[in-house]
Amino acid sequence: MKHILLIIVCLLVSFQASAGTIKGRATDALTGQPVIGATLLIENTKLHGVSGLDGSYTIKNVPAGTHKLRISYVSYRTITRDVVVESIEHVLTLDLTLETENDRQITEVTVRAKRDGSSDRTARDLERNALQVTNIVSGRSIELSPDLTVANVIQRVSGISIERNSNGDGQYAILRGMDKRYNYTLVNGVKIPSPDNRYRYVPLDIFPSELLDRLEVYKTLTPSMEGDAVGGAINMVMRDAPDRLTVLANLSTGFSELFFNRPFVSFNTKNIAFQSPYEQFGNQYSAKPADFNKASSTYSRHNPPPNLLGSFAIGNRFLNQRLGIMLAGSFQNTFRGSNSLFFNGDVVDTLRGISVLDIEGVE
């Protein structure tokens, strides 16, 4: 066993003795300055080296024999040298001069980066560095929420209340308890006019949430803001058109527990005639009973269908990334109800429990 170990040690020593080292410096042929970061590779092997701050390099454990050493660096011509490494711990010193390629010389290097404006980290950084009291809802949070419009998103901000429309959906934002006429709305920092010719405040339910990169709410005034922002301002930062085709979709459904055992009474509205016989046939026409549809008096009980909420957005760039398009839309079909302590819809059932004497006594 000892003889076998001795033989292995001798083989290892002889193998190391047969390996050589190549070292030297890489410099510019015109200026003589050291070339930093040049790559030196011995072909058909994994042995390589990189020139340091002074242009020096070292490649160790090179097997004995003749090899091809290839030197390359950006904006310099790639050269190949034949090197011979002797078998007895040979150290080969080889200084290399690199010539620039005039036809491929780099005159300028531009590094571009883009910050993810929809991330939670960006939102928190903007809140921390803001000059006024600011709350921001990031685009990532909007994607995770079921909100379809900006009005639904803004109700998640602290200190904000929502004025709802007749359908129960959020429409106007009330900041710091002040009426909606004391706030104004911005799109990417630019004030937008109201679509209503009577009021200057903007309804927020006309903007799909899929278009938002983030939602910024300013609760205090600064000298750069307009004077009508007494209550605050809402800035909708829109998404940029993506660099490649992007499709975003959100679909949700549900059913109100209130309607499980409570059908509603309705009639078919498709069979209603919206014009009278006079409007249809003129004033000389004699109306008949058949001209009047009975659909509005034919009632039936139905359960409401499940609620359906959906949004869709698609974007891409065209004309060599010069033209960007982003389209978004939303769909909402919900059924709402409530329980009342003062009004009971079962009028017919209540009358059935009253006797004729009770009705006569009501006179």
Backbone hydrogen bonds, N-H to C=O, Kabsch-Sander energy under -0.5 kcal/mol:
donor,donor_aa,acceptor,acceptor_aa,energy
5,L,1,M,-2.0
6,L,2,K,-2.1
7,I,3,H,-1.9
8,I,4,I,-2.1
9,V,5,L,-2.2
10,C,6,L,-2.1
11,L,7,I,-2.2
12,L,8,I,-2.2
13,V,9,V,-2.4
14,S,10,C,-2.5
15,F,11,L,-2.3
16,Q,12,L,-2.4
17,A,13,V,-2.1
18,S,14,S,-1.4
19,A,16,Q,-1.0
20,G,62,V,-3.6
21,T,90,H,-2.6
22,I,59,I,-2.7
23,K,92,L,-2.9
24,G,57,Y,-1.7
26,A,55,G,-2.8
27,T,25,R,-0.5
27,T,96,L,-2.6
28,D,33,Q,-2.7
29,A,98,L,-2.8
32,G,28,D,-1.7
35,V,26,A,-2.7
36,I,34,P,-0.7
37,G,51,S,-1.6
38,A,35,V,-0.6
39,T,72,S,-2.5
40,L,49,G,-3.1
41,L,70,R,-2.6
42,I,47,L,-2.2
43,E,41,L,-0.7
43,E,68,K,-2.3
45,T,42,I,-1.3
49,G,40,L,-2.5
51,S,38,A,-2.1
52,G,56,S,-2.6
55,G,52,G,-1.4
57,Y,24,G,-2.3
59,I,22,I,-3.2
62,V,20,G,-2.9
64,A,18,S,-0.5
65,G,85,V,-2.5
67,H,83,V,-3.0
69,L,67,H,-0.6
69,L,81,R,-3.6
70,R,41,L,-3.1
70,R,68,K,-0.6
71,I,79,I,-2.7
72,S,39,T,-2.2
76,Y,73,Y,-2.0
77,R,99,E,-2.8
79,I,71,I,-1.9
81,R,69,L,-2.9
83,V,67,H,-2.8
83,V,81,R,-0.5
85,V,65,G,-2.8
85,V,83,V,-0.5
86,E,84,V,-0.5
89,E,17,A,-2.9
89,E,87,S,-0.8
90,H,86,E,-0.6
92,L,21,T,-3.6
92,L,90,H,-0.6
93,T,91,V,-0.6
94,L,23,K,-3.3
94,L,92,L,-0.6
96,L,25,R,-3.1
98,L,27,T,-2.8
101,E,75,S,-2.1
102,N,100,T,-0.8
104,R,101,E,-0.8
105,Q,102,N,-0.7
107,T,105,Q,-0.5
111,V,109,V,-0.5
112,R,110,T,-0.5
117,G,115,R,-1.2
119,S,116,D,-1.2
123,A,119,S,-1.7
124,R,120,D,-2.3
125,D,121,R,-2.3
126,L,122,T,-2.3
127,E,123,A,-2.0
128,R,124,R,-2.2
129,N,125,D,-2.0
130,A,126,L,-0.7
130,A,127,E,-0.5
134,T,132,Q,-0.5
135,N,217,V,-2.2
137,V,215,L,-2.5
138,S,136,I,-0.6
139,G,213,D,-1.0
140,R,118,S,-2.2
142,I,138,S,-1.6
143,E,139,G,-2.1
144,L,140,R,-1.4
145,S,141,S,-1.0
150,V,204,L,-0.8
150,V,207,F,-1.8
151,A,204,L,-0.9
153,V,149,T,-1.5
154,I,150,V,-2.5
155,Q,151,A,-0.8
156,R,153,V,-1.8
157,V,154,I,-1.6
160,I,157,V,-1.3
161,S,174,I,-2.0
163,E,172,Y,-2.9
164,R,162,I,-0.6
165,N,169,D,-2.5
168,G,165,N,-1.5
171,Q,163,E,-2.0
172,Y,163,E,-2.0
174,I,161,S,-2.9
175,L,173,A,-0.6
176,R,159,G,-1.2
178,M,175,L,-2.2
182,Y,179,D,-1.9
183,N,180,K,-1.4
184,Y,232,G,-1.1
186,L,234,I,-3.6
187,V,190,V,-2.7
188,N,236,M,-1.9
190,V,187,V,-1.4
192,I,185,T,-1.7
204,L,171,Q,-3.1
206,I,203,P,-0.7
207,F,204,L,-1.0
209,S,148,L,-2.5
211,L,208,P,-1.3
212,L,209,S,-1.5
213,D,237,V,-3.6
214,R,237,V,-1.5
215,L,137,V,-2.4
216,E,235,N,-2.8
217,V,135,N,-2.7
218,Y,233,A,-2.9
219,K,133,V,-2.7
219,K,217,V,-0.5
220,T,133,V,-0.6
225,M,222,T,-1.9
229,A,226,E,-1.3
231,G,182,Y,-2.2
232,G,182,Y,-0.8
233,A,218,Y,-2.3
234,I,184,Y,-2.0
235,N,216,E,-3.2
236,M,186,L,-2.7
236,M,234,I,-0.6
237,V,214,R,-1.9
237,V,235,N,-0.8
238,M,236,M,-0.8
239,R,211,L,-2.6
246,T,315,G,-2.5
248,L,313,A,-3.1
250,N,311,S,-2.4
252,S,309,L,-3.0
254,G,307,N,-1.3
259,F,256,S,-1.4
260,F,257,E,-1.3
262,R,259,F,-0.5
264,F,302,H,-2.7
266,S,300,S,-2.5
269,T,267,F,-0.7
271,N,268,N,-0.6
272,I,269,T,-1.0
274,F,272,I,-0.6
280,Q,276,S,-2.3
281,F,277,P,-2.9
282,G,278,Y,-1.5
285,Y,282,G,-1.1
287,A,285,Y,-0.7
291,D,288,K,-1.6
292,F,289,P,-1.3
293,N,291,D,-0.6
297,S,294,K,-1.2
298,T,295,A,-1.2
299,Y,297,S,-0.9
300,S,266,S,-2.2
302,H,264,F,-2.5
307,N,254,G,-3.0
308,L,333,N,-2.3
309,L,252,S,-2.9
310,G,331,F,-2.8
311,S,250,N,-2.6
312,F,329,G,-2.6
313,A,248,L,-2.8
314,I,327,L,-2.5
315,G,246,T,-2.1
316,N,325,I,-1.9
318,F,323,L,-3.5
322,R,318,F,-1.0
322,R,319,L,-0.9
323,L,318,F,-2.5
324,G,322,R,-0.5
325,I,316,N,-2.6
327,L,314,I,-2.9
329,G,312,F,-2.4
331,F,310,G,-3.3
333,N,308,L,-2.5
347,V,345,G,-1.9
350,T,346,D,-1.3
351,L,347,V,-2.1
352,R,348,V,-1.6
353,G,349,D,-0.7
353,G,350,T,-0.7
354,I,351,L,-1.5
359,I,355,S,-1.7
360,E,356,V,-2.2
361,G,357,L,-1.9
362,V,358,D,-0.6
362,V,359,I,-0.9
363,E,360,E,-1.3
